[in-house]
Amino acid sequence: MSQSMLNMYISFAGMLLLFLAIGLIWLSRNKLNGWLSGISSILAYISLLLGSIIILYIVFSGPTGG
C-alpha cells in the first residue's frame, strides 16, 4: 500500500471521529440527562481532540506524491 493511500485512510478515520463527536455532543445536549450525558460529552470531546490531531497531521505532513 502506498503512502498516499495510507494517508487517505488515516484522514477518513479522522473525519469519522469528527462526525462521531458531532453526534455525541448533539445526543448529550438534547436527548440524555445526568451522568449518561456527562459520559457522552467526555467521549465526544476525546473524539474531537483525536480527530483534530489526525487531520492536522495529515494536512501538515504535506504532499506524498503519486
C-alpha positions in Angstrom: 0.0 0.0 0.0 1.4 3.4 -1.0 1.9 6.3 1.4 -0.8 8.3 -0.4 -3.4 5.6 0.2 -2.4 5.2 3.8 -2.8 8.9 4.3 -6.3 8.8 2.7 -7.4 6.0 5.1 -6.0 7.8 8.1 -7.8 11.0 7.1 -11.1 9.0 6.8 -10.6 7.8 10.3 -10.1 11.5 11.4 -13.2 12.6 9.7 -15.2 9.7 11.2 -14.0 10.8 14.7 -15.1 14.3 14.0 -18.6 13.2 12.8 -18.8 11.0 15.9 -18.0 14.0 18.1 -20.8 16.0 16.4 -23.3 13.2 17.0 -22.3 12.6 20.6 -22.4 16.3 21.5 -25.9 16.6 20.0 -27.0 13.5 21.9 -25.6 14.6 25.2 -27.2 18.1 24.9 -30.6 17.2 23.5 -31.5 13.6 24.4 -29.6 12.5 27.5 -29.7 13.6 31.2 -27.5 13.1 34.2 -24.3 11.1 34.3 -25.1 9.5 30.9 -24.9 12.9 29.3 -21.6 13.6 31.0 -20.1 10.3 29.7 -21.3 11.0 26.2 -19.9 14.5 26.4 -16.5 13.3 27.6 -16.4 10.7 24.8 -17.3 13.4 22.3 -14.5 15.8 23.4 -12.0 12.9 23.3 -13.2 12.1 19.7 -12.9 15.7 18.8 -9.4 16.0 20.1 -8.2 12.8 18.4 -9.9 13.6 15.1 -8.4 17.1 15.1 -4.9 15.8 15.8 -5.2 13.2 13.0 -6.4 15.8 10.5 -3.7 18.3 11.5 -1.1 15.5 11.0 -2.4 14.8 7.5 -2.6 18.4 6.5 0.9 19.3 7.7 2.6 16.2 6.5 2.5 17.6 3.0 2.1 16.0 -0.3 3.2 12.4 -0.7 3.4 12.2 -4.5 1.7 9.8 -6.8 
